[in-house]
């Protein structure tokens, strides 16, 4: 492909060499470089791609895109200096794959909680409506019936555009994707033509990366700031930051809510383990999902479908048939008559939502036993808060390992323990081994009690010292609850 065409829309500070040349692949990973490729040198959180420019030259790349030009300029290589290499990569990826996002309806969902469930609901809904549909999510990527492994909440710019091109070529009409704050801030979605964007909510998370809550909010808002006029912006009016997302947003504004005034109003009539009774724009409907947080997730799916032109009764009929995403308030059937739940709740807000939901629907004689952990190498400030929330809303808490990564699991538990008051401490246990912690929690739970295993949800691994070991909370529960 012609390099000059790939650079269309990229703001170039300086060019050395002739850009009217044919190139092969775009690469930002130096290990994948081959002769004739374009190497985009990005400044990452762990490594700086500029350090690998000599390697790229040695592998006979045709061009290098970078923020800082090297001291030694190799002959026969085109150098393009840009302000932001990550943003340039996003724009170049769109050009390289011939702007696949323009060939389908692309809707992004961002927020601290609810992203995976809402995009999964939308994917399932539109497939039930008869459309070829795509999904880009934390759990899995899908092109209609085809499943493709997902490694991040939001992939890199090349992965996203390649998947979207495959979708468009296979006749996909709608694609629903999660947009994480990291991906937005790192410009992985730069250049994509969105037809809509959704804000679910925002709470304490990822401050290890964003440093301040204000920066975290700004990262989410970047998605709405780049929306085109033909798109829609749908935000949660019950979250006080919802309307912030709409400031200086060129798209058409819409809101949804369960409590306040909005364009798509609804209310919960009854909440039970069997499901939700809701009234949506005056129409009563029963859903199989549980909890107020799922009421909001359902309203996202409803609002987006309405804005994409689907009739109200069609939406409500098909939504009422759907289940939630794997690992999101997932009930694990068992012969012991215990209510066993696996949930991805790994932030204070998400954990509180899940436990409040359980509190609201449990019977007076049902105990809540919660298994809770916190990840290593991530925001440490939420650890004591997570422990305090678990103890506040549970009868017994087993604190354990999540994904310790390179941290000492015992230190993570010590950080969590700091959040427990004197009155909370007697109800909390610490067991480093996660399987043993789940087994112990099951032993503490009597018949009909509620056992919540929180933090990992859909994940089928546990990362310890950089190695991922197979571990699935749902599988462990099914093994134990016999």
Steps between C-alpha positions, in 0.01 A plus 500: 500500500613855432655662807377847406139374505555336838612836638180675391372715789817456710657829609866467404756732661788396276555251217836366390483307174230434242160385635372395156626144547342158539516343845394168653358473854455756777673391820556654842650180644864483389502120540255462211684722251587376152660663197281769342292564814421829671614522863304734727713584806266568790590615851328243720455462873763221519728552199582769245471393138767752405758268661424243229548724197852358433349149502232616256765639267697174523187309396475718188176681572386743234385776737512611863238717671621652825468795736876559533724461197812289566846652481600255226282515190534184290500532122211336318264538797220757511469681837180672605497705820157543663369666815343181638600162359210315666244732340682474168482120523123516551451720194742294291327175600167642381656599167684168460182297544296743285289646782290194590312693770332698221358180353293406806324657798754520782392579859745530791418457869720652769473530878642335811235227524252342259701512177522125441139425592358781285698419185418130548129580537513714187685233303250231604205732444596596145578141408156399624359780285658331198803722435857389444673653799849553642625517860825637645507430873708404802367143492512421128497655154237370258422527133143374504542134605881497475687550829845659518708510817499830687816603687408853610182695572578696183758369252773703331421716195620237252299220664186713514516605137588152377203356688270773371622439143428128536156586637417739217623253236275232653190717486484611864263798533545589868795476736497570874829555678634576844719809518723495807650817643848365420408446134342843465794675666752302293318594177433136406161609363633805314349540154206264555166622368259447789125509446438517873665496842364412845610606848388257774651639822830594658656417835836432665716291264827499302657780703829310476495606134305826495638623837200720581125455476481817291736352241297177499181698427679694227613176335138381479390839368753483215275242331209744492717795398595321177149390396381629160178696456317205344554288816298477821629532857299309761587558867375393842317801643502343848881526510605858573783472245262394224424852384871590523561258213264703282683829542652608164372177343391551137278189491127506576446470876276243673462379859364195683415463869328289764452779753502841335364662185641379169429433134466127576342472847443176687447368851547171680174355632643185661849357539552129580747219426255384233534831315389862467152640454535839335288769343667653195339808350172385654521139379530220763756230418682216681872433448715204603778719634526594868577828677469873454835515320357262239197728476741767377671253265165407350417867449823547304403214268146638470613857432764404244259273313239777491757748367599248232139485383363181656134496606425510874302176521764309303770622738312413818393158374852393407671661801267312733643173365866581559746397770794709619866465407715222645635590842258788552267408789513146365295255704667159531239218520568246774323217686568652846235772466761770557488822300846502341600807302810583295554866423778707346460775763857622547435864589347639821194628314439172315540293816262725690244478218511120500479469878220757524311304237542181702393683817187624325383157383616262773265349755535587869663167588753500214863577583733666249851354482729695266835401352690816405851584382689785333739490207872559529690775316182707486336783692585434866268766639189295430617196701390615848178637350419165337553315830283747692216472247516118506485497880224761517258312276593136579460275800841342442788600271786287372777723368728328250718535191361638176776541239800589717716538190848598628390613848514301822141376559548530876577871464185551289291339775676718756401808297141375491493425872584865573147590392331286764374656821530320834138384473556371144811292572326203671296425188805498266738214419818509292588203279767558235413199282192604299364148451533428870331833575201406283488156662504658848226747406286210382551325834388817680185520287201299609208379286335791310777742606654729240858443391657781295838451331605842374784652303581271208166428336556372145878461540627143469847565636687628804816701435781436749853636446432564132366148433133434424368181661161357407243607757127548452284603797191347340675167444628495858151564637348226285770262623441589865120533503416131471 
